[in-house]
Amino acid sequence: MDDNITHLIDAMTTEESEMTEATGRRGRRDRTAADALMMVIVIMGFIGTVGNAVILYALYASKQHKKHALIVNQNALDFCSSLFLVAIYVVHLSPNVRRPPGVPGYWLCIIFFSESLIWSAVNGSMVNLAIITVDRYLKVVYPAFSRKWIRPRVIHCAIAFAWFVGIVYNAFSVIFTTKVTPGGYCSSYENFSSKAAGIFANVSYFLFFYVTILCIFIFCYWRILLTIRRQAKVMASHSQAGPSNASQAQSHRIQTNVVKTMVFVSAFYAISWLPYGIYSSLASVFLPSASYLDPAAFVTTILAFIYTATNPFIYATKFDPVREFLVKMIPCKNPVQPTVVGGAVNAAPRPATKRGG
């Protein structure tokens, strides 16, 4: 009898140790996969930081920052989100980080580990993109109204509004959904008072920051493109050349270039952020135990931040002032200019600067 009990205890202990070892292996594999995905996010954040910094420099150096203040603000928000993305996820990758206990640990969780800095800039960028769309809509479809009412003060208020919405929304979301465990683990955007509250928060976020903004894109750019097409037909019917027509054509070309650039940016935003919005909404309804550390959450987050990382390349290739300035920055050989010597044409290098004497 005692031998049977001993064998039973040994078997149970062996089985428990095997289960613990298997669970540990799964945990290590999950941790390795999470670290790999976080490393991808860090790389994307680094690309976004450098890219948006270059675009901001090009806008300021080419004297376009006053003409396109909203676009400057767009790149500034994307720069901040990319910079915070690198800083916070580098800390997440560090295995030796210890969060302080008590009140300091709670506020460090609220401000830093909750990623509220990232999402404040990201959500502000979404709002600012919608503001740019409305601004383009008014300038093209209702130019008289735009010239009368869209003054620099209004633009500055719109810029402040984008930052305000992003910061305030995330501040309330983080404060009411953050919990710090006794072990120091920071859990944010997950601790709702009820399942219904969690569903409402996630679905309303998707509806406001994605669906509503997407509807603004579709309506405004559809009207803009119709108006530009009608203006092009009117300009083509007046075929006679003249200073006024040349000036109008130049203004029309600049306006069209800005609109095309923002159409690309908006379309890319709509595509890259769709998987994240769908996942966060469906997970809150059908997977209430889902966490933002799940692989699916990481993958959809990576797809979303592809927009921030590659957005500067759209400005660099599509936005004329930025593209022209960046081309001038590329080092190249001095162009060869033909000169006439004794009736023969010789190729001589053109001097970089002309000196007197």
Backbone hydrogen bonds, N-H to C=O, Kabsch-Sander energy under -0.5 kcal/mol:
donor,donor_aa,acceptor,acceptor_aa,energy
5,I,1,M,-2.2
6,T,2,D,-2.6
7,H,3,D,-2.8
8,L,4,N,-2.3
9,I,5,I,-2.7
10,D,6,T,-2.5
11,A,7,H,-2.4
12,M,8,L,-2.6
13,T,9,I,-2.6
14,T,10,D,-2.7
15,E,11,A,-2.7
16,E,12,M,-2.6
17,S,13,T,-2.5
18,E,14,T,-2.4
19,M,15,E,-2.5
20,T,16,E,-2.6
21,E,17,S,-2.6
22,A,18,E,-2.6
23,T,19,M,-2.8
24,G,20,T,-2.3
25,R,21,E,-2.3
26,R,22,A,-2.5
27,G,23,T,-2.7
28,R,24,G,-2.6
29,R,25,R,-2.5
30,D,26,R,-3.0
31,R,27,G,-2.5
32,T,28,R,-2.5
33,A,29,R,-2.6
34,A,30,D,-2.6
35,D,31,R,-2.5
36,A,32,T,-2.2
37,L,33,A,-2.3
38,M,34,A,-2.5
39,M,35,D,-2.2
40,V,36,A,-1.7
41,I,37,L,-1.9
42,V,38,M,-2.2
43,I,39,M,-2.3
44,M,40,V,-2.4
45,G,41,I,-2.5
46,F,42,V,-2.3
47,I,43,I,-2.3
48,G,44,M,-2.6
49,T,45,G,-2.4
50,V,46,F,-2.4
51,G,47,I,-2.8
52,N,48,G,-2.4
53,A,49,T,-1.9
54,V,50,V,-2.2
55,I,51,G,-2.1
56,L,52,N,-2.4
57,Y,53,A,-2.2
58,A,54,V,-2.5
59,L,55,I,-2.4
60,Y,56,L,-2.2
61,A,57,Y,-3.0
62,S,58,A,-2.0
63,K,60,Y,-1.3
64,Q,59,L,-2.6
65,H,59,L,-0.9
68,H,64,Q,-2.1
69,A,66,K,-0.6
72,V,68,H,-2.1
73,N,69,A,-2.3
74,Q,70,L,-2.1
75,N,71,I,-2.2
76,A,72,V,-2.2
77,L,73,N,-2.5
78,D,74,Q,-2.2
79,F,75,N,-2.4
80,C,76,A,-2.3
81,S,77,L,-2.5
82,S,78,D,-2.1
83,L,79,F,-2.6
84,F,80,C,-2.7
85,L,81,S,-1.9
86,V,82,S,-2.0
87,A,83,L,-2.2
88,I,84,F,-2.7
89,Y,85,L,-2.0
90,V,86,V,-1.9
91,V,87,A,-1.4
92,H,88,I,-2.1
93,L,89,Y,-1.7
94,S,90,V,-0.7
94,S,91,V,-0.9
97,V,94,S,-0.8
105,G,101,P,-0.7
106,Y,102,G,-1.8
107,W,103,V,-2.4
108,L,104,P,-2.1
109,C,105,G,-1.9
110,I,106,Y,-2.3
111,I,107,W,-2.6
112,F,108,L,-2.4
113,F,108,L,-1.6
114,S,109,C,-1.9
115,E,112,F,-1.9
117,L,111,I,-0.7
119,W,115,E,-2.2
120,S,116,S,-2.2
121,A,117,L,-1.5
122,V,118,I,-2.3
123,N,119,W,-2.6
124,G,120,S,-1.9
125,S,121,A,-2.1
126,M,122,V,-1.9
127,V,123,N,-2.1
128,N,124,G,-2.6
129,L,125,S,-2.1
130,A,126,M,-1.6
131,I,127,V,-2.0
132,I,128,N,-2.5
133,T,129,L,-1.8
134,V,130,A,-2.3
135,D,131,I,-2.6
136,R,132,I,-2.7
137,Y,133,T,-2.2
138,L,134,V,-2.5
139,K,135,D,-2.2
140,V,136,R,-2.0
141,V,137,Y,-2.7
142,Y,137,Y,-0.7
142,Y,138,L,-1.2
146,S,142,Y,-2.3
147,R,143,P,-2.6
148,K,144,A,-1.5
149,W,145,F,-2.5
150,I,146,S,-2.0
151,R,149,W,-1.9
154,V,151,R,-0.6
155,I,151,R,-2.0
156,H,152,P,-2.5
157,C,153,R,-2.0
158,A,154,V,-2.2
159,I,155,I,-2.3
160,A,156,H,-2.3
161,F,157,C,-2.3
162,A,158,A,-1.9
163,W,159,I,-1.7
164,F,160,A,-2.6
165,V,161,F,-2.7
166,G,162,A,-1.9
167,I,163,W,-2.4
168,V,164,F,-2.8
169,Y,165,V,-2.2
170,N,166,G,-1.5
171,A,167,I,-2.2
172,F,168,V,-2.3
173,S,169,Y,-2.2
174,V,170,N,-2.7
175,I,171,A,-2.3
176,F,172,F,-1.8
177,T,173,S,-0.5
177,T,174,V,-0.9
178,T,174,V,-0.7
179,K,187,S,-2.7
181,T,179,K,-0.5
181,T,185,Y,-2.2
184,G,181,T,-2.3
187,S,179,K,-2.6
187,S,185,Y,-0.6
188,S,186,C,-0.5
190,E,177,T,-1.2
191,N,177,T,-1.5
192,F,190,E,-1.3
198,G,194,S,-1.7
199,I,195,K,-2.4
200,F,196,A,-2.6
201,A,197,A,-2.3
202,N,198,G,-2.2
203,V,199,I,-2.6
204,S,200,F,-2.4
205,Y,201,A,-1.8
206,F,202,N,-2.0
207,L,203,V,-2.5
208,F,204,S,-2.5
209,F,205,Y,-2.6
210,Y,206,F,-1.1
211,V,206,F,-2.1
212,T,207,L,-2.8
213,I,208,F,-0.7
214,L,210,Y,-2.8
215,C,211,V,-2.4
216,I,212,T,-1.9
217,F,213,I,-2.2
218,I,214,L,-2.5
219,F,215,C,-2.5
220,C,216,I,-2.4
221,Y,217,F,-2.4
222,W,218,I,-1.6
223,R,219,F,-2.0
224,I,220,C,-2.5
225,L,221,Y,-2.6
226,L,222,W,-1.8
227,T,223,R,-2.2
228,I,224,I,-2.7
229,R,225,L,-2.2
230,R,226,L,-2.0
231,Q,227,T,-2.6
232,A,228,I,-2.4
233,K,229,R,-1.7
234,V,230,R,-1.9
235,M,231,Q,-2.5
236,A,232,A,-2.1
237,S,233,K,-1.5
238,H,234,V,-0.9
239,S,237,S,-1.1
246,A,242,G,-2.5
247,S,243,P,-2.3
248,Q,244,S,-2.4
249,A,245,N,-2.5
250,Q,246,A,-2.2
251,S,247,S,-2.4
252,H,248,Q,-2.6
253,R,249,A,-2.3
254,I,250,Q,-2.3
255,Q,251,S,-2.3
256,T,252,H,-2.5
257,N,253,R,-2.3
258,V,254,I,-2.1
259,V,255,Q,-2.2
260,K,256,T,-2.7
261,T,257,N,-2.3
262,M,258,V,-2.3
263,V,259,V,-2.2
264,F,260,K,-2.1
265,V,261,T,-2.2
266,S,262,M,-2.6
267,A,263,V,-2.6
268,F,264,F,-2.4
269,Y,265,V,-2.2
270,A,266,S,-2.5
271,I,267,A,-1.9
272,S,268,F,-2.5
273,W,269,Y,-2.1
274,L,270,A,-0.5
277,G,273,W,-2.1
278,I,274,L,-2.4
279,Y,275,P,-2.6
280,S,276,Y,-2.6
281,S,277,G,-1.7
282,L,278,I,-2.8
283,A,279,Y,-3.0
284,S,280,S,-1.2
285,V,281,S,-0.9
286,F,282,L,-3.2
287,L,282,L,-0.6
287,L,283,A,-1.5
290,A,287,L,-2.2
294,D,291,S,-1.7
298,F,294,D,-2.1
299,V,295,P,-2.8
300,T,296,A,-2.4
301,T,297,A,-1.9
302,I,298,F,-2.4
303,L,299,V,-2.3
304,A,300,T,-2.0
305,F,301,T,-2.4
306,I,302,I,-0.8
307,Y,303,L,-0.5
307,Y,304,A,-1.1
308,T,304,A,-0.6
309,A,305,F,-2.1
310,T,306,I,-2.5
311,N,307,Y,-1.6
313,F,310,T,-0.9
314,I,310,T,-0.8
314,I,311,N,-1.1
315,Y,311,N,-1.4
316,A,312,P,-2.3
317,T,313,F,-1.4
318,K,314,I,-2.6
319,F,314,I,-0.5
319,F,315,Y,-1.3
320,D,318,K,-0.8
323,R,319,F,-2.8
324,E,320,D,-3.0
325,F,321,P,-1.7
326,L,322,V,-2.6
327,V,323,R,-2.3
328,K,324,E,-1.6
329,M,325,F,-1.1
330,I,326,L,-0.7
330,I,327,V,-1.0
337,Q,348,A,-2.1
339,T,346,N,-3.5
341,V,339,T,-0.6
341,V,344,A,-3.2
344,A,341,V,-1.6
346,N,339,T,-3.3
346,N,344,A,-0.7
348,A,337,Q,-1.8
348,A,346,N,-0.6
350,R,335,P,-1.7
355,R,353,T,-0.6
